Amino acid sequence: MAILRAGPWGNLISPHEDVPDDTTVDSSYYPINCALNDWPNQTWASFTITDSGFPSAPDEMYAKADLGESVSRTGDGMPSVQFFFCYQATDEFSINFNWEFTGDITNNFPNLSWSYSTIDGISDSYFNTPGDSGTEIIVLPATTLGIVHAYVQGYLFDFSKEMTTTASLSAP
C-alpha cells in the first residue's frame, strides 16, 4: 500500500505544514520522517526541547536534531532533553532512545518516558527510572502518520551541584 507523503512538518491534526522559518522557537509541528530513512529532499530529524531545569527559572531551548545527533543540557536542578517527531511507515520499525547522565550524579533520581500515537488510533507509552546511561528501544507500528515524544530528565537533590543530561535517537 502506498502512503501519500505528509509533511515536510506537521502533526496528527495538521499533517501538511512547511518547514518553519525558525526552528529555535517553540512549535507544535514536527519533522515528518519516512520510518528511519531520509526523504529525497529532507534528512531525518526531530524537534528538540532542552531545559537546564533550575526549579525557579526554567529556560527551554528549541532546536532540530538529526538521527544519531546527541543533544545535551547542563543544569543544577533537573536538566532534560525531549524529542518530538512524526513518521510514516509501511512496516513496523524500531528506534533507539539513548541517554547518559554525567557530572554530579550522586543522589540523582532521573526519569525517562516515551509515547506514540498514530492517526489510526494506536498508542503506547513507557516510563522508567533509568540508570546513569542506556538505550531504550522503541518499536513503532506501521501507519500513515504517527507522532512520537521521548523525554529524559535528571534530578539532583542538591541544587548546588550540576549535571548534564545527554540523549539521542538512533537506528538500531
ZIPERA-V189611 format. One record per run of one state. SS is the DSSP state (alpha for helix, beta for strand, coil for the rest). FROM is the first residue (numbers start at 0). TO is the last residue. If there is no record, write none. Layout:
BEGIN
ss = (SS & SS)
from = (FROM & FROM)
to = (TO & TO)
END
This chain:
BEGIN
ss = (coil & beta & coil & beta & coil & beta & coil & beta & coil & beta & coil & beta & coil & beta & coil & beta & coil & beta & coil & beta & coil & beta & coil & beta & coil & beta & coil & beta & coil & beta & coil & beta & coil & beta & coil & beta & coil)
from = (0 & 8 & 10 & 16 & 17 & 29 & 34 & 36 & 37 & 38 & 39 & 41 & 42 & 44 & 51 & 60 & 66 & 70 & 75 & 79 & 89 & 92 & 103 & 107 & 108 & 110 & 118 & 122 & 128 & 132 & 140 & 142 & 153 & 155 & 156 & 162 & 170)
to = (7 & 9 & 15 & 16 & 28 & 33 & 35 & 36 & 37 & 38 & 40 & 41 & 43 & 50 & 59 & 65 & 69 & 74 & 78 & 88 & 91 & 102 & 106 & 107 & 109 & 117 & 121 & 127 & 131 & 139 & 141 & 152 & 154 & 155 & 161 & 169 & 171)
END
